[in-house]
Amino acid sequence: MIEKTAEPVPVLEARNISKTFKAATHEVRALDGVSLSVARGECLAIVGESGSGKTTLANMLLGIYPPSAGEMFLDGQMLPTRRSLPLRRAIQLVQQNPLSSLNPRRTIGASLRLALDVHDIGARQERKTRVAALLDEVGLPAEFASRYPSALSGGQRQRVAIARALACEPEILVLDEPTSALDVLVQARVLRLLDELRHRKALTYVFITHDLAVVRNIADRVAVFERGIMVEMADTETIFTNPGNAYTRSLIGAIPIITDEEEALRKTVLENKSAH
């Protein structure tokens, strides 16, 4: 008799989670019965237009919003509404605009050091060295520790934001539109850095974006959200070559054309959309 191999436990899992916000005269269902899991070391992209629920999902994964219904799990253990310091350390956020998330009155070194101090990571006398190592990991020189956010370019500030998240030695990074404020060339460099860090440090990514083109070369799987509902999830190649949902096809059809291959793909997708 052949023994069945046990399925690996997802590092992060959401089971039938919903989120409803109460307005003055009505309720808004931001997420509706979403179930998904993320394997260790995977990059799962959450894609959708504004109002699709993707940022609400990110905030729930981080413990900022409690679910109205459903449950979330980390390493097979249910995530409580109130997160302990170790749980907050395990899931870290990289925001869209690092200029607003970095304290303008605090040096880069002080911002990185704060994460180490809050989570009591490493011996105090070694934390200055650790700050320099974090800057090196994201491709910045150690002397940047004495600079302020306003003295850095957009790409450099985003690298600092990534370093700050890495300071906590997390299992998971939630990346909320991490490149949307950057120009195309800087965006490509930051995406390359994120991909290198994921493989080098065995990180798991939940990558939130409105732009399918951004995640084409970094995501293993893509979950497509529309009006609070996950309408499709598949591996990245399938999403781009054989999308099964009309909304996904419309998102792919809106990607700017760069190469002849992409132009042919867009034509095929739009033809399939009209056929349905």
PyMOL commands that set and color helices and strands:
alter all, ss='L'
color gray80, all
select helices_A, chain A and resi 54-61+85-90+98-101+108-118+124-137+142-146+149-151+154-167+184-201+212-215+236-241+246-253+260-275
alter helices_A, ss='H'
color red, helices_A
select strands_A, chain A and resi 12-22+27-38+43-47+69-74+77-78+91-94+172-176+204-209+221-226+229-235
alter strands_A, ss='S'
color yellow, strands_A
deselect
rebuild
show_as cartoon
